[in-house]
Amino acid sequence: MASIIIGVDPHRKVLTAAVLDESGRDLDHQHFANSRRGHEDALAWALTIGSIRRVGIEGASGLGRPLAEFLIEQGLDVRDVPPHKTAQQQRGRYEGKTDRLDAHRVAVETQTNDRLAHAFKSSTAAPDALRDQLALWHNARISLRKIRVQLIGELDALIHDLPELVRARLPERVTARARITAIAKLRRVRITDPVQQLRLTLIRHRVAMLKDVLDQDKAAAAELAKLVGATGSTLPSIPGIAARSAAEILLEVGDPRRFTEAGFARFNGTAPIPVSSGEAGGRPRRYRLSRGGNRRLNAAIHRAATTQLRCEPRARELYEAALSRGHTRREAMRILKRHLSNTIHRTMIRDANQPPLLT
């Protein structure tokens, strides 16, 4: 029986599957319910066409998670196809967008890209309870951070519109957080204007909401620290990487053994891109900063590098040495981030090769 590749575009209630043969020819497509019965029907349908070599699911940790878990139970090779991969193909070919086209693009990416991560970014290609808890707390912190920023912006605007009599009692030329703290401590504010009374009432409500959000964020950060410790990761031992950043790195990378050191740098966007010509077979003469790769992971590395420049002598020496060789400040930062990427990769490889913690 011929070997086939399957690409799946999942939605909340339905999913669309497309089948390619070994040469990339489109064999068939079909729609199924995104339920256990639909998953069983999809598998039975695919097996009538050929022997399944690999299945690619767009968002295997999201809407495609139930299907991914079912297929892994059947012993199939399931890969997670990032949505931006199919979006790139769509923009390049100007083919429009339908479920059938999306499923076909997922199948093409699954067939041509051997570096696609296994579902759930795990070496065992199976869900991990500890990783799922990390993801839930991490996503909770992201939501809380957005709410916090919105509340601070609203409070700053409300405080700015208060009467001069009230604003005169607040500190000048300080941050919005300082003004919010100061107005929360004000007592006996006598205002008869109903509009200003409403404004003060809204400020009190927003301050209470902000306090609750900050308490929740503190609790989430504590839980993340516990979970990172439970994974056995030593990433927090690297200067500039707190438990929160370590959790984000663990979630974005998954199993680090799927990368070489250079491959990890390309994945996180710290590997330089050659931009030279006329080298006549020699090494490229000039490089520039990569704008690709995983930007969340790149941002975590950038924050760590910025912190190390302030408090880590070895990082400062590396940065200054790059400047002394004629590199610009941006190029020197890129060099530091690449060294930090190598350190993170080696640390994660060492942690992955350690025996699991006893519980």
Residue, then its C-alpha position, 0 to 999 in steps of 0.5 A: m500500500a502506498s505511503i501517504i501524508i495527511g494535513v489537517d485544518p481543525h476548527r471547533k466543530v469540524l476539521t478538514a483533512a487532505v491527503l498527499d502521495e509521496s510525490g506530493r500529488d493531491l489524492d483526496h480531501q474530506h471533512f469530519a466532525n472534531s469529535r472522537r467519532g469524527h476522529e475515528d472516521a477520519l482515521a478509517w478513511a485515511l487508511t483506505i487510501g494508503s499507509i500513513r507516514r506522517v500527520g500534520i495538524e495546524g495548532a496541535s496544542g490548540l483546536g487540534r489537540p483532541l485529534a493529536e492525542f487520538l492519533i498518538e494513541q494509535g502510534l502515528d507520527v504527528r507533527d505540529v504545523p505553526p499557522h504562520k507556515t501555511a500563511q506564508q504559502q497562502r500569501g506567496r501563491y495568491e490562492g485564496k483561503t478555504d478549509r480545503l486549501d488550508a489542509h492542503r498547505v498543512a500537508v505540503e508543509t508536513q511533507t517538505n519540512d522534516r524539522l517540524a516539531h512533534a505534537f506538544k514539542s515533546s520527544t515522546a510526542a505525548p501530552d505532559a501534565l507538568r508542561d500543561q500546567l506551565a502553559l496555563w499559568h504562563n498564559a494566565r500571566i500574559s492575560l493579567r499583564k494585559i489587564r494591568v496595562q489597560l487598568i493603569g492607562e485608564l487610571d492615568a487618564l482619570i487622574h489627569d482629568l481630576p480637578e486641580l485641587v485634587r491633582a495638587r495633592l499628588p506628586e508631580r513628574v512621577t510614573a503613573r503607578a506612583r500617582i495611582t498609589a498616591i491617590a489611593k491613599l488620599r482621604r477626605v476628598r470633598i467634591t460636589d460636582p457629580v461628574q468628578q464624584l463619578r470619576l473618583t468612584l471609577i478610580r476607586h473601583r479601578v484601583a481595587m481591580l488593579k490590586d486584585v490583578l497584581d495579587q493574582d499575578k504574584a500568585a501566578a509567578a510563585e506557581l510558575a517558579k514551583l513548576v519550573g523547579a519541578t521540571g528540574s530545569t537549571l535555566p534560572s541559574i543563568p544570570g538574567i533568566a528568572a523563573r518566569s522567563a525560564a517557563e517561557i523558554l521551556l514552553e517555546v522550545g519543548d525538547p531541546r534535543r531536536f535542535t543542534e546549537a546552530g539550529f537553536a540559534r536559527f529557531n530563536g532568531t539570534a543566528p546572523i544572516p549573511v548579507s554580502s556578495g563577491e566573497a568568491g567562495g570565501r566566508p561572507r564579509r558581512y552579517r545582519l540581525s535576523r528578524g525571523g525565528n521565534r520572537r517570544l523566545n528571542a525577546a526572552i533572550h534579549r531581556a536576559a542579555t540586557t540584564q547581563l550587561r548591567c550585572e554580569p562582568r563576563a557579558r560586559e567584557l564580551y560586549e566591550a570586546a565586540l565594540s573594540r573590534g569595530h562592531t556597532r552596538r547593535e552588532a555587539m548585542r547580537i553577538l552577546k545574544r548568540h552566546l547566550s543562546n548557546t548557553i541556554h541550549r547547552t543548559m537545556i541539553r544537560d537538563a534533558n539528559q539528567p534522570p527524572l526527578l523523584t516525586 
